[in-house]
Amino acid sequence: MKIGVVGSGFVGATAAYAMVMRGVGREIVLVDRDEKRARAEADDILHAIPFAHPMQVYAGGYEALHGSRVVIMAAGVNQKPGETRLQLLERNAAVFNEVIPQIIANAPDAVIVVATNPVDVMTHLTARIAAGHGWHKSRVLGSGTTLDTARFRSLLGRHIGIDSQHVHAYVVGEHGDSEVLTWSLVSIGGIPLDDFIQQRHIELSAAHRAEIDQNVRRAAYHIIEGKKATYYGIGSALARITDVILRDQSAILTVCAPADEVAGVTDVTVALPYLVSGEGVVERLPLPISAPERRKLADSAGIVKEAISSLGVKQGLNHGHHAQGAKEAKAPSPQAQTFRRDAMNCIRWQVERLQGSWLDTL
């Protein structure tokens, strides 16, 4: 089973390394316009194989993607001096308009997994480009909030003293400051969170929940302050998504994928619980969250829709299943407007921190 990785920066290379360590696939090819960097990363990862799982790792051009079942898109461009944020987004869109058709032409049977930030916007754009080449939108998905969900589960698990694998909790919406932690759905080993902490006499006050929320939401800022970039977490998340697709596992993941409607916002891409299998996104699962959480999700989806609109990415993804009775979201309250402004600043900040010839993803 072959995997392509387009973009050999921190995120792309770390994803490849994580897949070697987990034994995901049997062949990985790294593609980068900086061929020297791609070869160096491939050789370095290759030397770890005797300590991990047998597989082939090498660098190549787009033609080397032939036969890939999954292609991870982790490429983007850096910001030029004096360039506006919108101009940078437009240049990244130009990169995607060039690269995505190359992936489709050379790996026509692949599922594309987008890692480039802002991942919700770039996944939406990728799906639009792919649709123009006759691809079903289910074969394009982004890493979404898979990492944020893992952060939520790990921090909550640490607080209540439970292995995070038994903590069932989701982060949905934008991969960024407006994301929504769905506390109303949290369960521990199938037991609702409130019942679990009451049975075990664990204190989880509003202050504790707020601290966990902030530590999940601000994790990237903290890590970047200390080491300039994040890549181990997202690399591992990409390895997990790829493994699910290759093994046709039918797993529930908070990836981002194009949707006709989310919480009243139409034609938008944000992270939600999706059933993911060998063909990509199979089905969007119901999300019975509380009314306040649904309002936050609407605000988050609206923020992403605003960024999508700034690129001029319009409706029309092929083979979409149109939502019945979808309505536009109501005008946000002053508090929601402030929240939206702050979250848009987060998207702009993500764009501004693009470094190197390829994009390093949060």
C-alpha positions in Angstrom: 0.0 0.0 0.0 1.6 3.2 -1.2 1.3 6.7 0.3 2.4 10.0 -1.2 3.4 13.1 0.8 3.5 16.4 -1.1 5.5 18.9 0.9 8.6 17.7 2.9 8.7 20.4 5.5 8.3 19.7 9.3 4.7 18.4 9.0 5.1 16.3 5.8 8.3 14.7 6.9 7.1 14.0 10.5 3.9 12.4 9.1 6.1 10.1 7.0 8.2 9.3 10.0 5.1 8.6 12.2 3.8 6.2 9.5 7.1 4.3 9.5 7.0 4.0 13.3 3.3 2.8 13.2 3.8 0.5 10.2 1.3 2.4 8.1 1.6 1.3 4.5 4.5 -0.4 2.7 5.8 2.4 0.5 6.1 6.2 1.1 7.2 8.8 -1.5 8.1 12.3 -0.6 7.5 15.0 -3.3 8.7 18.6 -2.9 9.8 21.3 -5.3 13.0 21.4 -3.1 14.2 18.0 -4.4 17.3 18.1 -2.2 15.2 18.5 0.9 12.9 15.7 -0.1 15.8 13.3 -0.7 17.4 14.2 2.6 14.2 13.7 4.6 13.5 10.4 2.8 17.0 9.1 3.5 16.9 10.1 7.1 13.5 8.3 7.6 14.8 5.3 5.6 17.6 4.9 8.2 15.0 4.5 10.9 13.3 1.5 9.2 15.5 -1.2 10.8 14.2 0.0 14.2 10.5 0.0 13.0 8.6 -1.7 10.2 9.8 -2.9 6.8 8.9 -0.4 4.0 10.3 1.7 1.2 10.8 5.4 1.6 12.1 7.6 -1.2 11.8 10.9 -2.9 10.4 11.6 -6.4 8.5 13.8 -8.7 4.7 13.9 -9.2 4.9 10.8 -11.5 6.2 8.9 -8.5 2.7 9.3 -6.9 1.4 6.7 -9.3 -0.4 3.9 -7.4 -0.8 5.9 -4.2 -3.9 5.0 -2.1 -3.5 8.2 0.0 -1.8 11.5 -0.8 -1.1 13.9 2.1 -1.1 17.5 0.9 1.2 19.5 3.2 2.5 22.1 0.7 2.1 25.9 0.6 4.2 29.1 0.0 5.7 31.6 2.3 4.7 35.3 2.7 6.6 37.9 0.7 7.6 41.2 2.3 4.7 43.7 2.1 2.3 41.0 0.9 -1.3 41.1 2.3 -2.9 38.1 3.9 -5.4 37.8 1.1 -2.7 38.0 -1.5 -0.9 35.2 0.3 -4.1 33.1 0.5 -4.5 33.8 -3.2 -1.0 32.6 -3.9 -1.6 29.5 -1.9 -4.7 29.0 -3.9 -2.6 29.3 -7.0 -0.2 26.6 -5.7 -3.2 24.3 -5.0 -4.6 24.9 -8.5 -1.2 23.8 -9.8 -0.5 20.9 -7.4 -3.9 19.3 -6.9 -4.4 18.5 -10.7 -0.9 16.9 -10.7 -1.9 14.7 -7.8 -5.2 13.8 -9.5 -3.4 13.0 -12.8 -0.7 10.8 -11.2 -2.7 9.2 -8.4 -6.3 9.0 -9.8 -7.4 6.4 -7.2 -6.1 8.2 -4.1 -7.8 9.9 -1.3 -6.4 13.4 -0.7 -5.7 14.4 2.9 -5.1 18.1 3.3 -2.8 19.3 6.1 -2.0 22.9 4.9 -3.3 25.7 7.1 -5.9 27.2 7.3 -6.9 23.6 6.8 -10.6 24.1 6.6 -10.3 26.7 3.9 -7.6 24.8 1.9 -9.6 21.6 2.1 -12.7 23.4 0.7 -10.5 24.7 -2.1 -9.0 21.3 -2.8 -12.5 19.7 -3.0 -13.6 22.5 -5.5 -10.5 21.8 -7.7 -11.0 18.1 -7.5 -14.6 18.4 -8.4 -13.6 20.2 -11.6 -11.7 17.0 -12.5 -14.7 14.8 -11.9 -13.8 13.7 -8.4 -16.4 13.0 -5.8 -16.0 15.3 -2.8 -15.8 12.3 -0.4 -12.3 11.6 -1.7 -11.0 14.9 -0.2 -10.8 15.6 3.5 -8.6 17.6 5.8 -6.9 16.8 9.2 -9.6 19.1 10.7 -9.6 18.9 14.5 -8.2 15.4 14.9 -5.3 16.8 16.8 -7.5 19.2 18.8 -9.7 16.2 19.7 -6.7 14.3 20.9 -5.6 17.2 23.0 -9.0 17.4 24.6 -9.1 13.7 25.4 -5.5 13.7 26.8 -6.0 16.8 29.0 -9.3 15.6 30.3 -8.0 12.1 30.8 -5.1 13.4 32.8 -7.4 15.5 35.0 -9.7 12.6 35.9 -7.0 10.0 36.0 -8.2 7.8 33.1 -6.3 6.6 30.0 -7.3 9.0 27.2 -8.2 6.0 24.9 -11.3 5.6 27.2 -12.2 9.3 27.0 -14.8 9.9 24.2 -14.9 13.6 23.4 -14.9 15.7 20.2 -13.7 19.1 19.2 -15.6 20.4 16.2 -15.7 23.5 13.9 -12.7 25.5 12.7 -9.2 24.2 13.5 -8.4 27.4 15.4 -9.6 29.7 18.1 -13.3 29.3 17.3 -13.3 25.6 17.7 -15.9 24.1 19.9 -15.3 21.5 22.7 -18.4 19.4 22.9 -18.6 18.9 26.7 -22.3 17.9 26.5 -21.3 14.7 24.6 -18.3 13.6 26.7 -18.4 10.1 28.1 -15.8 8.0 29.9 -16.0 4.3 29.0 -19.6 4.8 27.9 -20.6 6.6 31.1 -21.6 10.3 30.8 -18.9 12.5 32.2 -21.1 14.1 34.9 -22.1 10.6 36.2 -18.6 9.4 36.1 -17.0 12.2 38.1 -19.9 12.0 40.6 -19.4 8.3 41.1 -15.7 8.7 41.6 -15.9 11.9 43.6 -13.7 13.8 41.1 -13.9 17.6 41.1 -14.3 19.1 37.7 -15.5 22.6 38.3 -16.4 25.3 35.7 -12.9 26.7 36.3 -11.3 23.3 35.6 -13.3 23.0 32.4 -12.3 26.5 31.3 -8.7 25.7 31.9 -8.9 22.5 29.8 -10.7 24.5 27.1 -8.0 27.1 27.0 -5.2 24.6 27.1 -6.7 22.8 24.1 -7.5 26.0 22.2 -4.2 27.6 22.9 -1.9 24.6 22.7 -0.4 25.5 19.4 0.5 29.0 20.6 2.3 27.6 23.7 4.2 25.1 21.7 5.2 27.5 19.0 6.4 30.0 21.6 8.8 27.4 22.8 9.9 25.6 19.6 8.6 27.7 16.7 6.4 25.1 15.2 4.2 22.0 15.9 4.6 18.8 14.0 4.7 15.7 16.2 1.0 15.8 17.1 -0.2 16.7 13.6 2.2 14.2 12.0 0.7 11.4 14.3 -2.8 12.6 13.5 -2.1 12.3 9.7 -0.6 8.8 10.2 -3.8 7.8 12.0 -6.1 9.2 9.3 -4.0 7.5 6.6 -4.0 4.2 8.5 -7.8 4.3 8.7 -8.1 4.8 5.0 -5.6 2.2 4.0 -7.1 -0.4 6.3 -10.7 0.6 5.4 -11.4 0.7 9.2 -14.7 2.7 9.2 -13.5 4.9 12.0 -15.1 8.0 13.4 -12.7 11.0 13.1 -13.2 14.7 13.4 -11.8 15.5 10.0 -13.0 18.4 7.9 -14.9 17.9 4.7 -17.2 19.9 2.5 -20.7 20.2 3.8 -23.8 21.7 2.3 -24.9 23.1 5.7 -23.5 23.3 9.2 -25.5 24.8 12.0 -27.3 27.0 9.4 -24.2 28.1 7.5 -24.3 26.8 3.9 -21.5 25.5 1.6 -18.7 25.3 4.2 -15.9 23.0 5.4 -15.3 22.5 9.1 -14.5 19.5 11.3 -17.3 17.3 12.4 -17.5 13.6 13.4 -17.3 11.7 10.1 -17.3 8.0 9.3 -14.0 7.5 7.4 -13.1 4.4 5.4 -11.1 3.3 2.4 -13.0 5.5 0.1 -12.6 8.6 2.2 -15.6 10.3 3.9 -18.5 7.9 4.1 -21.0 9.7 6.2 -21.5 12.7 8.5 -22.7 11.6 11.9 -25.4 13.3 13.9 -24.1 15.8 16.5 -26.7 16.1 19.4 -24.8 18.9 21.1 -26.3 21.5 23.5 -27.9 24.7 22.2 -25.0 26.9 23.4 -22.5 24.6 21.7 -24.6 24.7 18.5 -24.5 28.5 18.5 -20.7 28.4 18.9 -20.5 25.9 16.0 -22.6 28.3 13.9 -20.2 31.1 14.7 -17.2 29.0 13.9 -18.6 27.8 10.6 -19.4 31.4 9.8 -15.8 32.4 10.4 -14.5 29.7 8.0 -17.2 30.7 5.4 -15.9 34.3 5.5 -12.4 33.1 4.8 -13.6 30.8 2.0 -15.6 33.7 0.5 -12.4 35.9 0.6 -10.9 33.5 -1.9 -14.0 33.5 -4.1 -14.5 29.8 -3.7 -18.2 29.3 -4.6 -20.8 26.6 -4.3 -21.0 23.7 -6.7 -19.1 20.7 -5.3 -20.1 17.8 -7.5 -22.2 14.9 -6.2 -23.2 16.8 -3.1 -26.1 15.7 -1.0 -28.1 18.9 -0.5 -29.5 19.6 3.0 -33.2 20.0 3.3 -34.5 23.2 4.7 -31.1 24.7 5.3 -31.3 28.3 6.5 -28.8 31.1 6.7 -27.6 31.8 10.3 -29.0 34.7 12.1 -27.1 37.9 12.6 -24.5 37.3 15.4 -24.8 39.1 18.7 -22.1 41.7 19.7 -20.4 39.0 21.8 -20.4 36.6 18.9 -19.0 39.4 16.6 -16.2 39.9 19.0 -15.6 36.1 19.2 -15.6 36.0 15.3 -13.2 38.9 15.1 -10.7 37.2 17.4 -11.0 33.9 15.6 -10.5 35.6 12.2 -7.3 37.1 13.7 -6.3 33.5 14.5 -6.8 32.5 10.8 -4.8 35.5 9.7 -2.1 34.7 12.2 -1.9 31.1 10.9 -1.4 32.5 7.4 1.2 35.0 8.5 3.4 32.4 10.1 4.0 30.4 6.8 7.7 29.7 6.6 10.0 28.2 4.1 9.2 26.9 0.6 6.5 24.6 2.1 4.0 25.3 4.7 4.5 24.1 8.3 1.1 23.2 9.7 -0.2 23.8 13.2 
